[in-house]
Amino acid sequence: MEKEKRVLDKLGKNATDKITGFVGVVTSVSFDLYGCAQLWITPKVNKEGAIGTGAWLDEGRVNIGDSAVEKSEVIVEDPGAESKSAPIH
């Protein structure tokens, strides 16, 4: 659980891809079957106000900076959907 907490603590932080220089905010995390953690980096809006395409990046290739947004600023009491586990067939 230590790794999961460390990765989850990156949510809402500014992030820069070490390889490409892609910059954005960590808005989601994913853990695969073998324990690899990936971060979804959402870019800020461009000059026209449009949101660009984000990217899944391996945790190790991302530099994490300061908080862009605190989790408490975006959490709502009722997210509008029932949370269920995905069915496994």
Secondary structure, 3 states (H helix, E strand, C coil): CHHHHHHHCCCCEEEEECCCCCEEEEEEEEECCCCCEEEEEECCECCCCCECCCEEEEHHHEEEEEECCCHHHHCCCCCCCCCCCCCCC
